[in-house]
Amino acid sequence: MTRLLIAAAVVGSLCVFGASPAAADPVNNPHTETFAVTCGGESFTVVAPGGSAGHVVGATTNLVLQGLSGVDPDFGPIDFVTKGLDRPGKLTSCSTTFTNSLGHSFPVTIRVLVTGQGG
């Protein structure tokens, strides 16, 4: 159960674009998370105001979260796949860092569907 809660917290922190009026300006929205991801050797800044897709800053690209995995130093392994949304062969693996509720950071791999590619 603890792993499920941690996975939910990770997904919540990485998800983006909820139905909020402030989401119209994701970069300046006070309810967003901004984090770095590395996909295929390229690093990007992603803005995540809540929901299921992150917006790549300075581009028209969105990353739709499909799953994540990592080892939380306090709560153990996390392996989460969005059921019914997994798209084998169409997903990109990216890396980022998550900070748990105890303030400890650890690397995670996220699996995303890349949409609206453009710079």
C-alpha positions in Angstrom: 0.0 0.0 0.0 2.9 2.4 0.8 4.4 1.8 -2.7 1.0 2.6 -4.2 0.8 5.8 -2.3 4.4 6.7 -3.3 3.7 5.9 -6.9 0.6 8.1 -6.8 2.7 10.9 -5.3 5.3 10.5 -8.0 2.7 10.5 -10.8 0.9 13.5 -9.2 4.2 15.5 -9.1 5.0 14.6 -12.7 1.6 15.0 -14.3 0.6 18.2 -16.1 -2.3 20.3 -17.5 -5.2 19.9 -15.2 -8.5 21.7 -15.6 -7.5 24.9 -13.9 -8.0 28.5 -15.1 -4.4 29.2 -14.2 -3.2 26.4 -16.5 -3.5 28.8 -19.4 0.0 30.2 -18.4 1.7 27.0 -17.2 5.1 28.7 -16.7 3.8 31.4 -14.3 1.1 29.3 -12.6 1.9 29.1 -8.9 0.5 25.6 -8.7 2.9 24.1 -11.3 6.0 21.9 -10.9 8.9 22.7 -13.1 11.5 20.0 -13.6 14.3 18.8 -16.0 14.0 15.7 -18.0 16.5 14.0 -20.3 15.1 12.1 -23.3 17.4 10.5 -25.9 20.4 12.5 -24.7 18.6 15.9 -24.9 17.6 17.8 -21.8 14.3 19.8 -21.5 12.5 21.8 -18.9 8.9 20.5 -18.4 6.1 22.4 -16.7 3.5 20.4 -14.9 0.4 22.2 -13.5 -1.4 18.9 -12.7 -3.1 16.3 -15.0 -1.5 13.8 -17.2 0.7 15.7 -19.8 3.7 17.9 -19.3 4.5 20.8 -21.6 8.1 21.3 -22.8 9.1 24.9 -22.2 9.9 26.8 -25.4 8.3 24.2 -27.7 4.9 22.9 -28.8 5.8 19.5 -27.5 3.9 17.7 -24.7 4.9 14.6 -22.8 2.0 12.4 -21.8 3.0 10.2 -18.8 2.5 6.5 -19.4 4.6 5.0 -16.6 7.6 5.4 -14.3 10.0 3.4 -12.4 12.7 4.0 -9.8 13.9 3.0 -6.3 12.8 5.3 -3.5 15.6 5.2 -0.9 13.0 5.2 1.9 10.0 3.3 0.4 11.6 0.9 -2.1 11.0 0.1 -5.7 8.3 2.0 -7.8 7.1 0.6 -11.0 3.9 2.2 -12.4 2.3 1.8 -15.8 -0.9 3.6 -16.8 -3.3 0.7 -17.6 -5.0 1.0 -20.9 -2.7 3.8 -22.1 0.6 2.0 -22.6 1.6 2.2 -26.3 4.4 -0.3 -26.9 6.9 0.9 -29.5 5.6 4.5 -29.4 6.9 5.5 -25.9 10.1 7.4 -25.1 12.0 6.8 -22.0 13.2 9.9 -20.1 15.0 10.4 -16.9 14.3 12.9 -14.1 14.7 13.3 -10.4 11.9 13.0 -7.8 12.1 14.2 -4.2 10.0 12.1 -1.8 7.9 13.3 1.2 11.0 12.9 3.4 13.1 15.2 1.2 15.3 12.5 -0.3 15.9 12.8 -4.0 16.3 9.8 -6.3 16.4 9.2 -10.1 13.3 7.9 -11.9 12.7 6.8 -15.5 9.5 8.0 -17.0 7.8 6.5 -20.1 6.0 9.2 -22.1 4.1 9.6 -25.3 5.5 12.6 -27.1 2.9 14.7 -28.9 2.9 18.0 -30.8 6.6 17.8 -31.6 8.0 21.2 -32.5 10.3 23.9 -31.4 
